[in-house]
Amino acid sequence: MGRKNPASQKALNLLRNRLCNPNFIFKPLSDSPDSNYSKLKFLVSSSVTEACNNSILLLGPRGSGKIAVLELVLGDLLLEYPDTLSVIMLNGLLHSDDNCAIKEIARQLCMEHNLMFSKMASFDDNSQFMIAMLRECGLAHKTIIFVLKEFDLFAQGKQRLLYSLLDAMQSVTSQAVVIGVSCRLDADQLLEKRVRSRFSHRKLLFLPPCKEELQRLLEHILSLPMDSSLPRDYAVEFNGKIKNILADERFKEIINTYLNSDSTVNHLLRFLFQAVSYMDLESGFLSLENFKTALPNFQRQPKLESIKDCSILELYILVCMKRLEVKEQNSYNFNSVMKEYKSIHDSFKTSDYYARSVCLRAFEHLLQRELICFTDNRGYSHLVEFRPVKLLISYVELHHGLKSYRSCPAILLKLMER
Amino acid sequence: MAETTPKRPYQSPRKQQKQQFSPSISLTPQTPQTLASSGTRRSSRRRSLLEDPTTPEKPFSSIEKPVNDSPKSSNLARNGEGLKQRINLSKEERGETPKSKKNVKDENVKTPRSKRKNDELYSVEVMFSPVSPELSETKKKKREDFFEEKTAVVTRSKAKWRNGKVDDGGKKKKRVYYKKVVYDGGEFELGDDVYVKRREDASSDDEDPEVEECRVCFKAGRSVMIECDDCLGGFHLKCLKPPLKQVPDGDWVCTFCEARKMGKEVELPKPPEGKKRVRTMREKLLSSHLWAAHIQSMWKEVDGNYWCHVRWYMIPEETVSGRQPHNLRRELYRTNDFAHIEMESIIRHCFVKNPKEFSEASNEGDDVFLCEYEYDIHWHSFKRIAEIDNEGDGEDADSDEDWNLCKAADSDTDEDMEYEEEYVKNLQTRPPTAHELAANSRKGRFFGLQKIGTKRIPEHVRCHKPTEIERAKATLLLATLPKSLPCRNKEMEEVTTFIKGAICDDHCLGRCLYIHGVPGTGKTMSVLSVMRNLKSEVEAGSIRPYSFVEVNGLKLASPENIYRVIYEALSGHRVGWKKALQLLNERFSDGKKICKEDDRPCILLIDELDLLVTRNQSVLYNILDWPTKPHSKLIVIGIANTMDLPEKLLPRISSRMGVQRLCFGPYNYQQLQEIISSRLKGIEAFERQAIEFASRKVAAISGDARRALEICRRAAEIADYRIKKLTVNPSSASAGKGLVAMADVEAAIQEMFQAPHIQVMKSSSKLSKIFLTAMVHELYKTGMGETDFEKLAMTVSFICTSNGETFPGWDILLKVGCKLGECRIILCEPGSRHRLQKLQLNFPSDDVAFALKDSKELSWLSKYL
């Protein structure tokens, strides 16, 4: 640890702060009229100003910034129309049960308007309260925004919540917006037909950024601001380096390989965070090396790695299982594996022969590590030895794993190939 | 769940009497009530109306009594009995009121009102202590009552109240309530708006010029006058410079106001020497030298004085936020402030209208005012007055008459029923004293909703002039009820004849109608509009009254709850569903009467009937069995989507329900077109073909009117967005046309009916594309829709190696597959199954081929598609 550059520490903190702040990330993507931000803002604000009801679905793969954009919009609108908005947040993972969802709505409505809330109220009470509130708020020019995260989970069962919400919205003079957020593209198809008929089917699709947007985004995130407390010449130099890195073909290569598997913004941010954390604090500048070292961290192969940690006996068991499967023995259990193991031992006279109880322990380890699994979920009453099992690792991976194992017995590789 | 027939008089005078006490002060800290501002004002209002405003307020003498009382009462409150107690208390107060009023006149000091002012910090129990020994006796009795059943409490306390009143003065005379009073040359009815004198400048109140003077010549005269829309001054047409021949259309602003707007100093013409400028009532009101009020009830006091109960209006200047820029000159606010005033102080009529009436009233004189909002004097907040309120008022007036008629005969039962109403009113008007009540449960009555209201009326609501497209959007809203319901005349006719046939019979046999049709074909709407028509017929007296209960199966927590809801709607009492079933059985099967309105026929509308199907179908059976009973007088209308619901049920149910059916077919495109264009009548926002296109498209898919309306609204929204964004960049402003075009409708339809999977596939990552291609390839190769991860990974690695891509490794590939599964582009088992994971495309392989064929970065993909 040499001397530390205080400016570089500050710059690092700033970058990390940015990467964890979705508002910062999505702000520059939101100015064009085609962006989801301005469309969503128009939809919600028009229902505020024109006193109408709307229901909107935000769809897109996970990590594409649905909630981030939504929060950006809500934040802006709360500033724009200070006390006419109240936001009710529900999450499908927590409130997919209609009863508790309605209760939660009532609770949040009470909170928003400083009313007393009773936990004892029944479903009917709460849903009537909600409708009464919708009406009152409509009369007082107040808009209620219901945000339903994991919308698809609300579309299970009888969908009472959605029905009463959407039905109220088309019978009561209220101004309410229902915003469903879901990563399932077919979320609106899950709705029951009478609920779907009441849903107003505005959809906003969130897609991963394209190449140009990506480039802009990277520049926006990684370059330091000129008008901050950082020394000016430092910032200038830092930005110059970043510009060089971004223009570098090798950097593009790294980013592309990384985004090959998943090109959403969130995925990119995770990588950048790791890379930025590798920043050399002495020099205080990001370098291509940082990105290079960060890349392998995201390209790990957990199955292969877990083979690396196996004992020799466990490898034997895996190989035996593979041999059994190749022999098209579709259903086998520990006992048949032991039989195979014994036959191998008999024919090759290996030095690694262990007692049955030891083998059973090894077998259980493999089960815990999910390299093998039971094929049935039933039969908990059975002993482990008798339940049918399956290999959870492909032959190719197993072969790879054996080859890269530090001291793999040659016999195992031979057995694999046959 | 709603029950529409007016069962009980709603605005009975007694209730209003109580409302006098409504502006009491809450003890809860968050109450934003400011004694200083509104409190004084209101009290001054009151005091000025009393005969002797110098009523001394005697300090409260018997403190020990409330102190004794309070622990017990708080116990009661905790037991949930506190409320009842409070009601009884208020009854007590009511018993006292007449007396107290006399007291005031006799300069006797024990007015409950003044006491309240002193002792706001004590609990309500304070009310007990003041008066004569008789009352303390009744109090003891009341304590016993608390532990008895609810109904018993009501009746007894009622009885006691009457006793108390008799004790009070020994007078048998009652107040006499009137619907119409001719007083001082003016004829006043319930629901009229009047000017009310303000004590302080009573002198100037006497002059009452019927006709306004011209601002220029200061003579009234017969000739036509025109009103400036800014300063509301009147001008003779001939006095203007230059003189006008006729009243111009639209707004007109006088030259003085125009000049003032330009920033010039303006000197208004001064009245000739010796002549005082006479101000009209309107001017005095708007400069708060007068008050306006709404008459709620009128009566003659025992001593022969006429009193009335009024609801105050306020001018914008009197509110906390003051006059706001969007306030119109003639705007008033209705308040929730009530008072009793003597008829003596009423000057004459004025006319307060809602915005719609106001815009229609062009030539009705000087005393017309606009009132759109209600102002809450406790919370200083505004709220729009719901339109329903007006209808309600109309009904109330009617039922009040009933009340007066039957009052003499048997007021006992009547009062019983009113009890509930009062109870509600009590909750709402009286801020909580002992403990605040929860808002979301009060047995269906919500407490504290009066807190909701804007502190300021947002400006955009009043000042924004909607464009054509915005108006179109507003009329296309599902929530806006159209004036006419086209295309369902035949069905509505049938429903009407069915109901009329059932209830117009002398015996009123029970009947059952099953209505079915796909969503959005106007089933519920038609039935409800039939019921509205019938209600107006009831009011006109051509058919006899009935009770109407509406239940929605999907809004019930469980099917059994329907009994509870029905029973509550019929009787107003809340019981458990088992008890409710028993009571309903008694009523419908055995013909036992619960309350006196039971002989009315009952129409039960059950929406989403299929939700009531339970395992043994007992709920449906019970409900559908009642109409077959001889004395039930029950008519059941069931609405559901499926055509064959009766057939799916047990035969004993379908034989009871399936006889009479009515089908609402899906709308065809002409009908949809008619529905849309009837809503858009007079609004030039849509191209004709656009509407036709939308309705044809919807008719081809579902025939759902909601869909059609939503598509049009969405199209209007898209067009609006396009136009607004274009005007932001002035470069292409000329391109924006004011109409909703075909392209917008097309976009809306796309958005509504198309799954966005193709776009997602197009923009997905490289590996996901390869993954999908491998899926399609696998599908073509094997012909099987389903594959497993192991096979697929082999295919992917083969594809990758033969096209010079690096194979990413199995685990990353698994992750890619799971991501696709999350979006439901493919269907897959959980990733922990790894090699055994089963995969299947969720969309046709052609879609994948279409999406990926011309991908730029991976042109070789098309080989495999």
Interface residues (C-beta under 8 A of the other chain):
Chain A: P33 S38 K39 F42 L43 S46 T49 E50 A51 C52 N53 L59 G60 P61 R62 Y81 D83 T84 N99 A106 R107 L109 C110 H113 N114 L115 M116 F117 S118 M120 A121 S122 F123 D124 D125 N126 S127 Q128 F129 A132 M133 R135 E136 C137 G138 L139 A140 H141 K142 K158 R160 Y163 S164 D167 M169 Q170 S171 V172 T173 S174 C183 R184 L185 D186 Q189 K193 R194 R196 S197 R198 S200 H201 R202 K203 L205 L207 P208 C210 N256 L259 N260 S261 D262 S263 Q299 R300 Q301 P302 K303 L304 E370 C373 K390 L391 L392 I393 S394 V396 E397
Chain B: M1 Q30 S381 F382 K383 R384 I385 A386 E436 L437 A438 A439 N440 S441 R442 K443 G444 F446 F447 G448 L449 K451 I452 G453 T454 K455 I457 P458 H460 V461 H464 P466 E470 K473 A474 L477 L478 A479 V518 P519 G520 N552 L554 K555 L556 A557 N561 V565 E608 L611 N641 S702 D704 R706 R707 E710 R713 R714 E717 D720 Y721 K724 K725 V728 E751 M752 A755 P756 H757 Q759 V760 S763 S764 S765 K766 L767 S768 E790 A793 M794 S797 P808 G809 W810 D811 I812 K815 V816 K819 E822 C823 R824 I825 S832 R833 H834 R835 L836 N842
